[in-house]
């Protein structure tokens, strides 16, 4: 048996050396910034002026560099917008680092790959070549949402005395609360359904215990997961989900085992831990499935 194991291991290592593959370390979700606009018709161009001269693949370019082929997808006024952003001189020394897109009331500005941590929102209006800018802002979550009302703004041509417009944080907290409640209720329902295969419906004390334990563990678990997703994003959410689910299983297994042994001495010792394992595995698996079917809630 040992010889077969080592032979298989050696074969696998040889395959890795003989048939190397390309591994990309820069994968997974990245922080993002989204700015929605209200109060003005038409469209305009938007960028984030960065506190640092580079972030991720974006940086201040040399004067001789061309804007690149991607500019064609940004609209007919994109070359002028690119030049206008490069010509803008920020009084606080913030940089244009070569990323911008058109925006309107129906199309927010989104920077979804390495946006700057501290920034200003700068708008350029193609109709009259004017600018408008915000004060210094900062990403406050993994996905940071802002809303700008520019209905009262009077833009001034040129980079001097550029009017400042205000933005407010607009994270979808209501949706997050709905997601939190849905996950808690869904998990409890799944684990109560699993309990049907382990305990008779007439045993009210057992069912009450399961309900109370799940309310406590699932509320705490999902609150921590929501906080993790808010601050660090979906990949950290999945990582935290795995080890936290293992902790919840351990706690529930101990509670069920001790309680059942005291209340029902005739109950076999494996019933509580096995129920906890099956119930949590079922809720974990169904949760991952629903996360693909209904993204944003589960």
C-alpha positions as CSV (number, residue, x, y, z in Angstrom):
1,X,0.0,0.0,0.0
2,X,2.8,2.4,0.9
3,X,4.6,1.7,-2.4
4,X,1.4,2.5,-4.3
5,X,1.0,5.7,-2.4
6,X,4.5,6.9,-3.0
7,X,4.3,5.9,-6.7
8,X,1.2,7.9,-7.1
9,X,2.7,10.9,-5.4
10,X,5.8,10.7,-7.5
11,X,3.8,10.5,-10.7
12,X,1.8,13.6,-9.7
13,X,5.0,15.6,-9.0
14,X,6.5,14.5,-12.3
15,X,3.3,15.7,-14.1
16,X,3.5,19.1,-12.3
17,X,7.1,19.5,-13.5
18,X,6.6,18.2,-17.0
19,X,3.3,20.0,-17.7
20,X,3.6,23.3,-15.9
21,X,0.5,25.6,-15.9
22,X,0.1,29.3,-15.5
23,X,-1.2,30.4,-12.1
24,X,-2.8,33.8,-11.6
25,X,-2.5,35.1,-8.1
26,X,-4.5,38.3,-8.7
27,X,-7.9,36.7,-8.8
28,X,-11.1,37.1,-6.9
29,X,-13.3,40.2,-6.1
30,X,-11.6,43.5,-5.6
31,X,-12.8,46.6,-3.7
32,X,-15.0,48.9,-5.7
33,X,-16.4,52.4,-5.7
34,X,-19.7,53.4,-7.3
35,X,-21.1,56.9,-7.6
36,X,-24.7,57.5,-8.7
37,X,-25.8,60.9,-9.9
38,X,-29.1,62.8,-9.4
39,X,-30.6,66.1,-10.5
40,X,-29.2,66.7,-14.0
41,X,-30.0,65.4,-17.5
42,X,-27.5,64.5,-20.1
43,X,-24.2,62.7,-19.6
44,X,-20.7,63.6,-18.5
45,X,-17.3,62.0,-17.8
46,X,-16.2,61.0,-14.3
47,X,-12.9,60.0,-12.7
48,X,-11.5,59.6,-9.2
49,X,-8.5,61.7,-8.5
50,X,-6.2,59.6,-6.4
51,X,-4.1,60.6,-3.3
52,X,-1.3,58.4,-4.6
53,X,0.2,58.4,-8.1
54,X,-0.7,54.8,-8.7
55,X,-3.1,52.0,-7.6
56,X,-3.1,48.6,-9.1
57,X,-2.6,48.9,-12.9
58,X,-3.5,52.6,-12.9
59,X,-0.9,55.3,-12.6
60,X,0.0,58.8,-13.8
61,X,1.3,58.4,-17.3
62,X,4.1,60.1,-19.2
63,X,3.1,63.1,-21.3
64,X,4.1,61.2,-24.4
65,X,1.8,58.2,-23.8
66,X,-1.4,57.8,-25.8
67,X,-4.7,57.1,-24.2
68,X,-5.0,53.7,-25.6
69,X,-7.5,51.8,-27.7
70,X,-9.9,51.3,-24.9
71,X,-10.9,55.0,-25.3
72,X,-13.0,54.2,-28.3
73,X,-15.5,52.4,-26.0
74,X,-16.0,55.5,-23.8
75,X,-17.8,57.6,-26.3
76,X,-17.1,60.2,-29.0
77,X,-15.9,62.8,-26.5
78,X,-13.6,60.5,-24.7
79,X,-10.3,61.8,-26.2
80,X,-11.3,65.3,-25.2
81,X,-12.3,64.1,-21.7
82,X,-8.9,62.3,-21.3
83,X,-7.1,65.4,-22.2
84,X,-9.2,67.5,-19.9
85,X,-8.6,65.2,-17.0
86,X,-4.9,65.3,-17.6
87,X,-4.9,69.1,-17.8
88,X,-6.8,69.5,-14.5
89,X,-4.6,70.7,-11.6
90,X,-5.9,69.8,-8.2
91,X,-5.1,72.2,-5.4
92,X,-4.5,69.4,-3.0
93,X,-2.1,67.5,-5.3
94,X,-4.5,64.6,-6.1
95,X,-3.6,62.7,-9.3
96,X,-5.5,61.7,-12.5
97,X,-4.4,58.1,-12.9
98,X,-5.8,57.4,-16.4
99,X,-9.2,55.8,-15.6
100,X,-12.5,57.4,-16.3
101,X,-15.9,56.5,-17.9
102,X,-19.0,58.4,-19.0
103,X,-21.9,58.6,-16.5
104,X,-25.4,59.9,-16.2
105,X,-28.5,59.6,-14.0
106,X,-29.2,56.2,-15.4
107,X,-25.6,55.0,-15.5
108,X,-23.5,55.4,-12.3
109,X,-19.7,55.7,-12.4
110,X,-18.1,52.5,-11.3
111,X,-14.4,51.8,-10.5
112,X,-14.3,48.0,-9.8
113,X,-10.6,47.2,-10.0
114,X,-8.2,48.7,-7.5
115,X,-9.9,52.1,-6.9
116,X,-7.9,54.6,-4.8
117,X,-8.4,54.5,-1.0
118,X,-8.6,58.3,-0.7
119,X,-9.9,60.3,-3.6
120,X,-11.9,63.1,-5.1
121,X,-14.7,62.7,-7.6
122,X,-14.0,64.9,-10.7
123,X,-16.6,65.6,-13.4
124,X,-15.9,67.0,-16.8
125,X,-18.9,68.3,-18.9
126,X,-18.3,68.0,-22.6
127,X,-20.9,70.6,-23.5
128,X,-18.9,73.5,-22.2
129,X,-15.6,72.0,-21.1
130,X,-16.3,72.7,-17.4
131,X,-15.4,70.8,-14.3
132,X,-16.9,70.0,-10.9
133,X,-15.2,68.2,-8.0
134,X,-15.8,66.9,-4.5
135,X,-13.8,67.2,-1.4
136,X,-11.6,64.4,-0.2
137,X,-13.5,61.1,0.2
138,X,-12.5,57.6,1.4
139,X,-13.6,54.1,0.7
140,X,-15.6,53.0,3.8
141,X,-16.5,49.4,2.8
142,X,-15.3,46.7,0.5
143,X,-17.9,48.0,-2.0
144,X,-18.4,51.7,-1.3
145,X,-21.5,53.4,-2.7
146,X,-22.0,57.1,-3.0
147,X,-24.8,59.4,-4.4
148,X,-24.2,62.9,-5.7
149,X,-26.9,65.5,-6.2
150,X,-25.6,68.0,-8.8
151,X,-28.9,69.7,-9.5
152,X,-27.8,73.0,-7.9
153,X,-24.3,73.0,-9.2
154,X,-23.0,75.8,-11.5
155,X,-19.9,74.6,-13.2
156,X,-17.1,77.1,-14.1
157,X,-14.9,76.6,-17.1
158,X,-11.3,76.0,-16.3
159,X,-9.5,74.4,-13.4
160,X,-9.5,77.4,-11.1
161,X,-12.4,78.0,-8.7
162,X,-13.9,74.7,-9.7
163,X,-17.3,74.3,-7.9
164,X,-17.4,71.6,-5.2
165,X,-20.5,69.3,-5.1
166,X,-21.4,67.1,-2.2
167,X,-21.8,63.3,-2.2
168,X,-23.3,61.1,0.5
169,X,-22.7,57.5,1.4
170,X,-25.5,55.3,0.0
171,X,-24.7,51.7,1.0
172,X,-27.8,49.5,0.5
173,X,-28.2,48.7,4.2
174,X,-31.9,47.8,3.7
175,X,-30.9,45.0,1.2
176,X,-28.2,43.8,3.7
177,X,-30.8,43.6,6.5
178,X,-33.2,41.6,4.2
179,X,-30.3,39.3,3.3
180,X,-29.4,38.8,6.9
181,X,-33.0,38.0,8.0
182,X,-33.5,35.7,5.0
183,X,-30.3,33.7,5.8
184,X,-31.2,33.3,9.5
185,X,-34.8,32.2,8.8
186,X,-33.7,29.9,6.0
187,X,-31.1,28.2,8.1
188,X,-33.4,27.7,11.0
189,X,-36.1,26.2,8.8
190,X,-33.6,23.8,7.2
191,X,-32.2,22.6,10.5
192,X,-35.8,22.2,11.9
193,X,-36.7,20.1,8.9
194,X,-33.6,17.9,9.4
195,X,-34.7,17.4,13.0
196,X,-37.8,15.6,11.8
197,X,-35.7,12.6,11.0
198,X,-34.2,12.5,14.5
199,X,-36.9,13.6,17.0
200,X,-40.6,13.0,17.2
201,X,-42.8,16.0,16.8
202,X,-44.3,15.4,20.2
203,X,-41.1,16.2,22.0
204,X,-41.7,19.9,22.5
205,X,-38.7,20.4,24.8
206,X,-36.3,19.1,22.2
207,X,-37.8,21.2,19.5
208,X,-37.8,24.3,21.7
209,X,-34.1,23.7,22.5
210,X,-33.3,23.4,18.8
211,X,-35.1,26.6,18.0
212,X,-33.4,28.6,20.8
213,X,-29.9,27.2,20.0
214,X,-30.3,28.0,16.3
215,X,-31.7,31.5,16.9
216,X,-28.6,32.2,19.0
217,X,-25.9,30.6,16.9
218,X,-27.3,31.6,13.5
219,X,-28.0,35.2,14.5
220,X,-24.4,35.6,15.7
221,X,-23.0,33.7,12.8
222,X,-24.8,35.8,10.2
223,X,-24.1,39.1,11.9
224,X,-20.4,38.3,11.8
225,X,-20.6,37.1,8.2
226,X,-22.4,40.3,7.1
227,X,-19.7,42.4,8.8
228,X,-17.0,40.4,7.1
229,X,-18.6,40.8,3.7
230,X,-19.1,44.6,4.3
231,X,-15.4,45.2,5.3
232,X,-13.5,42.5,3.4
233,X,-15.6,41.3,0.6
234,X,-17.2,38.0,-0.7
235,X,-14.0,35.8,-0.7
236,X,-13.4,36.5,3.0
237,X,-17.1,35.9,3.6
238,X,-16.7,32.4,2.2
239,X,-13.5,31.7,4.2
240,X,-15.1,33.0,7.4
241,X,-18.3,31.1,6.6
242,X,-16.4,27.8,6.6
243,X,-14.5,28.0,9.9
244,X,-17.4,29.7,11.7
245,X,-19.8,27.0,10.5
246,X,-17.3,24.4,12.0
247,X,-17.4,26.3,15.3
248,X,-21.2,26.5,15.3
249,X,-21.3,22.7,14.6
250,X,-19.0,22.1,17.6
251,X,-21.0,24.2,20.0
252,X,-24.3,22.7,18.9
253,X,-23.0,19.2,19.1
254,X,-21.9,19.7,22.7
255,X,-25.1,21.4,23.7
256,X,-27.4,18.8,22.2
257,X,-25.3,15.9,23.5
258,X,-25.2,17.3,27.1
259,X,-28.9,18.3,27.1
260,X,-30.2,15.1,25.6
261,X,-28.1,13.0,28.0
262,X,-29.6,14.8,31.0
263,X,-33.2,15.0,29.8
264,X,-33.3,11.6,28.1
265,X,-30.7,9.3,29.6
266,X,-31.8,6.5,27.2
267,X,-30.8,8.6,24.2
268,X,-27.7,7.3,22.5
269,X,-24.7,9.7,22.8
270,X,-24.2,10.0,19.0
271,X,-27.7,11.4,18.3
272,X,-26.9,15.0,19.3
273,X,-23.6,15.3,17.5
274,X,-24.8,13.5,14.4
275,X,-27.9,15.7,14.2
276,X,-25.7,18.8,14.5
277,X,-23.4,17.6,11.8
278,X,-26.2,16.7,9.4
279,X,-28.2,19.9,10.1
280,X,-25.2,22.2,9.6
281,X,-24.0,20.3,6.6
282,X,-27.4,20.6,5.0
283,X,-27.8,24.4,5.8
284,X,-24.2,25.0,4.6
285,X,-24.7,23.1,1.3
286,X,-28.1,24.6,0.5
287,X,-26.8,28.0,1.4
288,X,-23.9,27.8,-1.1
289,X,-26.4,26.6,-3.7
290,X,-28.8,29.4,-3.1
291,X,-25.9,31.9,-3.1
292,X,-25.4,31.0,-6.8
293,X,-29.2,30.9,-7.6
294,X,-30.1,34.1,-5.7
295,X,-26.9,36.1,-5.4
296,X,-27.0,39.1,-3.0
297,X,-29.3,37.4,-0.5
298,X,-27.7,34.1,0.3
